[in-house]
Amino acid sequence: MLFAVLARKAYARNLQYRGSHLLHNAVSAVFGFIYASIWSGLGSDSSLGDYGAKGMVGYIAFNQAVLWITQFTTNGLGLEQSVRTGQIAVDLMRPVHLFYQAMSREWGQVWYQFLYKFIPIYVLYMFIFSLQLPQKASVYGWTAIALIAAAYISICMNYLIGIAALWTTESRWLYWLNYSFSMLLSGFFIPLEWLPGWLRTISSFTPYPYLLYYPTRIYMQFEQGTIVLGALLWGIGFTCVCLAVTHAVRRKLEVQGG
């Protein structure tokens, strides 16, 4: 199947850079260690709610690993660069839907980052912080579903960012705007229940909590797995928007160059 081939090729392309990616893992692990150490220090003087000092360390550790499959998605799925070079015209002429092309390639990268970044980083944290694994098999199943849904939502959001370059010619600023909101509203720096009320309300009307906060809460057994239904609804909504936008793009395309 074509889409599986695209995913495999993206995965194989990343395999060529495993050595350099070790540096990414090391830097990411250091940042996570710093965040966890800060919360561990704060926990010595405060209860830190339902989490406790040990729980907050586990929260930060899992979040830091999950970043690689739900947050660090390719900028605009590479569509901005495709627009800049004019390659987008060729991509749209192919008898394959542009959204499915871009999504399939990104799934290959997500799978690579899960195997070579998520797992090594979290295993390292398990030994450093003596983290405990969940005992229930259902927790792993719901967490996997939550992570897949989160990765898909992130892919859709970046697809829309990338395809916006067809109208703006430059959509990188949208990527960084989305990244900034995501870091704040996804519960990465601080659990969402500790945010100011008005900010927590804003967050509840966005897909960002489903990228980090809820997958982590499910893994830590603070949430029921059924919370992923919200992520599935967001995924369906984003799919419809992505398909509609792609249909609009195919109706008229102007490639500018010089």
Contacts in CASP RR format, 6 or more apart in sequence:
PFRMAT RR
TARGET T0000
AUTHOR 0000-0000-0000
METHOD contacts of the structure
MODEL  1
MLFAVLARKAYARNLQYRGSHLLHNAVSAVFGFIYASIWSGLGSDSSLGD
YGAKGMVGYIAFNQAVLWITQFTTNGLGLEQSVRTGQIAVDLMRPVHLFY
QAMSREWGQVWYQFLYKFIPIYVLYMFIFSLQLPQKASVYGWTAIALIAA
AYISICMNYLIGIAALWTTESRWLYWLNYSFSMLLSGFFIPLEWLPGWLR
TISSFTPYPYLLYYPTRIYMQFEQGTIVLGALLWGIGFTCVCLAVTHAVR
RKLEVQGG
2 96 0 8 1.000
2 104 0 8 1.000
3 100 0 8 1.000
3 103 0 8 1.000
3 104 0 8 1.000
4 104 0 8 1.000
6 101 0 8 1.000
6 104 0 8 1.000
6 105 0 8 1.000
6 108 0 8 1.000
7 104 0 8 1.000
7 105 0 8 1.000
7 107 0 8 1.000
7 108 0 8 1.000
7 111 0 8 1.000
8 108 0 8 1.000
9 105 0 8 1.000
10 104 0 8 1.000
10 105 0 8 1.000
10 106 0 8 1.000
10 107 0 8 1.000
10 108 0 8 1.000
10 109 0 8 1.000
10 112 0 8 1.000
11 108 0 8 1.000
11 109 0 8 1.000
11 111 0 8 1.000
11 112 0 8 1.000
14 21 0 8 1.000
14 108 0 8 1.000
14 109 0 8 1.000
14 112 0 8 1.000
14 113 0 8 1.000
14 116 0 8 1.000
15 112 0 8 1.000
18 116 0 8 1.000
21 116 0 8 1.000
21 117 0 8 1.000
24 117 0 8 1.000
25 116 0 8 1.000
25 117 0 8 1.000
25 120 0 8 1.000
25 121 0 8 1.000
28 64 0 8 1.000
28 67 0 8 1.000
28 68 0 8 1.000
28 117 0 8 1.000
28 121 0 8 1.000
29 64 0 8 1.000
29 121 0 8 1.000
29 124 0 8 1.000
29 125 0 8 1.000
31 64 0 8 1.000
32 60 0 8 1.000
32 61 0 8 1.000
32 64 0 8 1.000
32 125 0 8 1.000
33 125 0 8 1.000
33 128 0 8 1.000
35 60 0 8 1.000
35 64 0 8 1.000
35 189 0 8 1.000
36 56 0 8 1.000
36 57 0 8 1.000
36 58 0 8 1.000
36 60 0 8 1.000
36 61 0 8 1.000
36 64 0 8 1.000
36 125 0 8 1.000
36 129 0 8 1.000
39 48 0 8 1.000
39 53 0 8 1.000
39 56 0 8 1.000
39 57 0 8 1.000
39 59 0 8 1.000
39 60 0 8 1.000
40 53 0 8 1.000
40 56 0 8 1.000
40 57 0 8 1.000
41 53 0 8 1.000
42 48 0 8 1.000
42 53 0 8 1.000
42 56 0 8 1.000
43 52 0 8 1.000
43 53 0 8 1.000
43 56 0 8 1.000
44 53 0 8 1.000
48 55 0 8 1.000
48 56 0 8 1.000
50 222 0 8 1.000
51 59 0 8 1.000
51 191 0 8 1.000
55 220 0 8 1.000
57 129 0 8 1.000
57 131 0 8 1.000
58 125 0 8 1.000
58 129 0 8 1.000
58 131 0 8 1.000
58 220 0 8 1.000
59 191 0 8 1.000
59 216 0 8 1.000
59 220 0 8 1.000
61 122 0 8 1.000
61 125 0 8 1.000
61 126 0 8 1.000
61 129 0 8 1.000
61 131 0 8 1.000
62 122 0 8 1.000
62 216 0 8 1.000
62 219 0 8 1.000
62 220 0 8 1.000
63 187 0 8 1.000
63 188 0 8 1.000
63 212 0 8 1.000
63 216 0 8 1.000
64 121 0 8 1.000
64 125 0 8 1.000
65 117 0 8 1.000
65 118 0 8 1.000
65 119 0 8 1.000
65 121 0 8 1.000
65 122 0 8 1.000
65 125 0 8 1.000
66 118 0 8 1.000
66 147 0 8 1.000
66 150 0 8 1.000
66 212 0 8 1.000
66 215 0 8 1.000
66 216 0 8 1.000
67 188 0 8 1.000
67 212 0 8 1.000
68 113 0 8 1.000
68 114 0 8 1.000
68 117 0 8 1.000
68 118 0 8 1.000
68 121 0 8 1.000
69 110 0 8 1.000
69 113 0 8 1.000
69 114 0 8 1.000
69 117 0 8 1.000
69 118 0 8 1.000
69 147 0 8 1.000
69 150 0 8 1.000
69 151 0 8 1.000
70 147 0 8 1.000
70 150 0 8 1.000
70 151 0 8 1.000
70 153 0 8 1.000
70 154 0 8 1.000
70 211 0 8 1.000
70 212 0 8 1.000
70 215 0 8 1.000
71 154 0 8 1.000
71 179 0 8 1.000
71 182 0 8 1.000
71 183 0 8 1.000
71 186 0 8 1.000
71 188 0 8 1.000
71 211 0 8 1.000
71 212 0 8 1.000
72 113 0 8 1.000
73 106 0 8 1.000
73 109 0 8 1.000
73 110 0 8 1.000
73 151 0 8 1.000
73 154 0 8 1.000
73 155 0 8 1.000
73 157 0 8 1.000
73 158 0 8 1.000
74 106 0 8 1.000
74 109 0 8 1.000
74 158 0 8 1.000
75 158 0 8 1.000
75 161 0 8 1.000
75 162 0 8 1.000
75 172 0 8 1.000
75 175 0 8 1.000
76 158 0 8 1.000
76 159 0 8 1.000
76 161 0 8 1.000
76 162 0 8 1.000
76 165 0 8 1.000
76 171 0 8 1.000
76 175 0 8 1.000
77 102 0 8 1.000
77 103 0 8 1.000
77 105 0 8 1.000
77 106 0 8 1.000
77 155 0 8 1.000
77 158 0 8 1.000
77 159 0 8 1.000
77 162 0 8 1.000
78 102 0 8 1.000
78 162 0 8 1.000
79 88 0 8 1.000
79 102 0 8 1.000
79 159 0 8 1.000
79 162 0 8 1.000
79 163 0 8 1.000
79 165 0 8 1.000
80 161 0 8 1.000
80 162 0 8 1.000
80 165 0 8 1.000
80 170 0 8 1.000
80 171 0 8 1.000
80 172 0 8 1.000
81 87 0 8 1.000
82 88 0 8 1.000
82 91 0 8 1.000
83 162 0 8 1.000
83 165 0 8 1.000
83 166 0 8 1.000
83 169 0 8 1.000
84 165 0 8 1.000
84 169 0 8 1.000
86 255 0 8 1.000
86 257 0 8 1.000
88 166 0 8 1.000
88 253 0 8 1.000
88 255 0 8 1.000
89 253 0 8 1.000
89 255 0 8 1.000
91 98 0 8 1.000
91 101 0 8 1.000
92 98 0 8 1.000
92 249 0 8 1.000
92 250 0 8 1.000
92 253 0 8 1.000
94 101 0 8 1.000
97 243 0 8 1.000
97 246 0 8 1.000
98 163 0 8 1.000
98 246 0 8 1.000
98 249 0 8 1.000
98 250 0 8 1.000
99 159 0 8 1.000
99 242 0 8 1.000
99 243 0 8 1.000
99 246 0 8 1.000
102 155 0 8 1.000
102 159 0 8 1.000
103 155 0 8 1.000
103 156 0 8 1.000
103 159 0 8 1.000
106 155 0 8 1.000
106 158 0 8 1.000
107 151 0 8 1.000
107 155 0 8 1.000
110 151 0 8 1.000
110 155 0 8 1.000
125 131 0 8 1.000
126 133 0 8 1.000
134 140 0 8 1.000
134 219 0 8 1.000
134 220 0 8 1.000
134 221 0 8 1.000
136 221 0 8 1.000
139 218 0 8 1.000
139 219 0 8 1.000
139 221 0 8 1.000
142 218 0 8 1.000
142 225 0 8 1.000
142 228 0 8 1.000
143 215 0 8 1.000
143 218 0 8 1.000
143 219 0 8 1.000
145 225 0 8 1.000
145 228 0 8 1.000
146 210 0 8 1.000
146 214 0 8 1.000
146 215 0 8 1.000
146 218 0 8 1.000
146 225 0 8 1.000
146 227 0 8 1.000
146 228 0 8 1.000
146 231 0 8 1.000
147 215 0 8 1.000
149 210 0 8 1.000
149 228 0 8 1.000
149 231 0 8 1.000
149 232 0 8 1.000
149 234 0 8 1.000
149 235 0 8 1.000
150 210 0 8 1.000
150 211 0 8 1.000
150 212 0 8 1.000
150 215 0 8 1.000
150 231 0 8 1.000
152 235 0 8 1.000
152 238 0 8 1.000
153 207 0 8 1.000
153 210 0 8 1.000
153 211 0 8 1.000
153 231 0 8 1.000
153 234 0 8 1.000
153 235 0 8 1.000
153 238 0 8 1.000
154 211 0 8 1.000
156 235 0 8 1.000
156 238 0 8 1.000
156 239 0 8 1.000
156 241 0 8 1.000
156 242 0 8 1.000
157 178 0 8 1.000
157 207 0 8 1.000
157 238 0 8 1.000
158 175 0 8 1.000
158 178 0 8 1.000
159 242 0 8 1.000
160 238 0 8 1.000
160 241 0 8 1.000
160 242 0 8 1.000
160 245 0 8 1.000
161 171 0 8 1.000
161 174 0 8 1.000
161 175 0 8 1.000
161 178 0 8 1.000
162 171 0 8 1.000
162 174 0 8 1.000
162 175 0 8 1.000
163 245 0 8 1.000
163 246 0 8 1.000
163 249 0 8 1.000
164 171 0 8 1.000
164 174 0 8 1.000
165 171 0 8 1.000
166 249 0 8 1.000
166 253 0 8 1.000
169 256 0 8 1.000
181 206 0 8 1.000
181 208 0 8 1.000
182 188 0 8 1.000
182 208 0 8 1.000
182 211 0 8 1.000
183 189 0 8 1.000
184 199 0 8 1.000
185 192 0 8 1.000
185 199 0 8 1.000
185 202 0 8 1.000
185 203 0 8 1.000
185 206 0 8 1.000
185 208 0 8 1.000
185 209 0 8 1.000
186 208 0 8 1.000
186 209 0 8 1.000
186 211 0 8 1.000
186 212 0 8 1.000
186 213 0 8 1.000
187 203 0 8 1.000
187 208 0 8 1.000
187 209 0 8 1.000
187 212 0 8 1.000
187 213 0 8 1.000
188 212 0 8 1.000
191 213 0 8 1.000
192 200 0 8 1.000
192 203 0 8 1.000
192 209 0 8 1.000
192 213 0 8 1.000
193 200 0 8 1.000
195 203 0 8 1.000
203 209 0 8 1.000
207 231 0 8 1.000
207 234 0 8 1.000
207 235 0 8 1.000
207 238 0 8 1.000
210 228 0 8 1.000
210 230 0 8 1.000
210 231 0 8 1.000
210 234 0 8 1.000
214 223 0 8 1.000
214 227 0 8 1.000
214 228 0 8 1.000
214 231 0 8 1.000
217 223 0 8 1.000
217 227 0 8 1.000
218 224 0 8 1.000
218 225 0 8 1.000
218 227 0 8 1.000
218 228 0 8 1.000
END
